[in-house]
Amino acid sequence: MRSLLYFYLILLSVPGFTQSDQKLMEFELVYSAVPLYNFEGGVDQGFVYIDNIDVTATVHLDQLMEWNESLSLFIYGLGNNGGKATELMGDFQVAANIEAPQSYRIFEVWLQQNFLNDHFSVLTGLYDLNSEFDVLTPATVFINSSFGIGAEYAQTGLNGPSIFPVSSLGVRLSASINKYIKLKLAMLDAVPGDPSDPTRNNIKLEDGALIAFETSLFTRATGMQLNRGFVTRRKKVGREHEIPTDDKLNIGGWYYTSEFIDLKTGDNSLGNWGAYIGAQKYWFYSKYDDRYLAFFGRIGWAADQYNRIGTAISAGILSAGSASGKTDYIGLGFTKAINGSTYMDENTSLEASETAIELTFSTPIRTWLTIQPDIQYIINPNSDPKLQNSLAGGVLFQLSF
């Protein structure tokens, strides 16, 4: 925590780093907390406090150097206190998307250069894959981690893919084919951080690569410009926060170039891959304001020869209303992680899957504060027949400075 505050003070000391010059530099500090209580089932009843601090700085170098094409530097410091709801609920999919081991680190630092009037983009550095890949916007309002990235995707690799809370070094290419089709390709170090030490940012380009790709198809013209957002998916703070409302279809996949252990034979071999399809649809039903219903659904597959989860399915509905000058969100969704056949052959005593059902309500109280009561019901936690279904409730508080 102290190192993140030092980072904040250093940024404020930079000449020209003020709120009056938004075009050159921007700074944000967001504090998120989820006090959560497991009422019944799981491993044990009890209370846990989970929190997370995000410190971000963006430097628009194109403005500084008076370039025509966009060039930006992004730095993202992350701190977690280590609270774990999973120790109470026993779930596999992780009920709180800010849950992580206690650590304070630089989570992202990258340069992004755009070309061809912002129709082609190259990004390089420490990069959060899930900031752009496998994202369905209505699902980001939910708190369960599997609404952010599919459970079959999140489980992969020796230390996960390059997602919260540990990122890896890589390159991301993005292109607009036209106003309706956008393509992304990323090549990243296959092992983010240090699997034996969750507090380290260990960059070691010796363990192969994770190759990720995605095509997004939009039903209406969204413009050709490309730019990696400077706000994390976990930040949904304040009355002025806006969420894009474009219908789209995502088709993506991933492949590791390194060898992995075959769950059946115990041998190392190549072939760890996966694919997913996701869609979101918005329906504006009021002529007088921006109230709408949003629907989303996703299914993903992973090679069950190497991975526990072979298939993951999620879907939900979100109601948004802005009649009072702010946007409130009410959402109901489910996410199901299904064990692969190879894993089940070796673990015959387990249930076939784990399912999480979430009901959530997000309301911005002030421009700097959002409160989000949340209830989750976990069926077959960790697919362990010895654990009863878990019922937990909590409140997400997010403050932005």
C-alpha positions, 0 to 999 in steps of 0.5 A: 500500500505504501508503494502505491501511495509513493507512486501517487505522490511522484505522479503529482510532482510531475510538471503539468500533471494536473486535472486542468490538462486532461489531454496530456495526463490523467490520474485515478485512484479507485478503492473497491471493497466487498464485505461478504458473509457466507450464511450457509453451506460451503466450508464454513459460515463467516465473514470476510473483508476483501478489498483492492486499490487501483492506481492508474496514470495515463500519459498522452504522448501524442499531445506532448510531442504533437503527433497526429497518431495516438501514442499513449503510456499507461501505468497501473499499480494494484494492491490487494489485502488478501481476503478470501471468500473462497475459504468460506464458500469453497467455490471454484469460480471465485465469487468476488472478482477482486479476490487475490493474494495479498500483494502490491505490484505494478499490474500493467505498464504499456505503450500503445501506438495507433496507425492509419487514423487510429484504425490499427493499434499496437500495444506492448508491455505488461498487459491485462488480456481480459481488459479487451479479450473475452469481455461482454459489457453487461456481464461486467456489472456482476461480481462473480469472477466467471462473468468477467472471463470464462472459467475454462479460460481463467484456469489455464496456464501454470499461473493463469493467463495474463489477467488480474491479479498478475499480468505478463509481458506481451504484444497486442495487435488490433485492427478495424476491418470496417465499422462492423468488424474488429480483430485482436491478436495477442502474444504473451509470456505463457507464465505471468509472475512467479507461481511460487511467489504471488507478490513478484512480477517475474518476467522470464521469457523461457516458458513459451507463449500464450497466443490469443485471438478474437473477432468482434462482430457488431450489428451497427456501425461503431466507428473505426477508431481503436484505443485500449481503455484506461479504466479497468473492468472492475471500475464502475464508479459514479454517476458519470460512468458510461457503459457502451451499449453496442450489440456484438458477437465475440468469437475467440480462442487461445493456444499455448506453445509450451507443453503441459501435463496430460491429466490421464497419462502424466506425460508432457505434450503440446495441444493446450487450447480453447475457444469461446463464443459470446454475445450481448444484445440491448433493448431500449424500451423507453421513449423518454430516457435511456432505460434498457434491458441487456442480455448476454450469453457465453460458452467456452471450451478448453482441451480437457486433456490438460485442464480441469474445466472442459466447458463453461457456460454463462448467461444473464439479464441486466436492467438499466435505468437512468430516469433520475439522472444516474444509472442503476443496474439490476442483474440476474445471471448464472455461470456454470463450470463443467469438469472435463471428461478426463478430469472426471475419469480420474476423480469419479467421486466428484459432481460434474459441475459447479453453478453460481447464480448471482443477483446484484443491484448497483447504484451510484450514490455520488460521482465518486461512490457506487454501492452494490448489494449482491447475493450469490448461491453456489450449487455444488461448490468446487463440485465437491459432494461433501460441501452443501450449496453455499448462500452468501451476501455482500456489498461492493463499495467503490470510491474514486478519487 
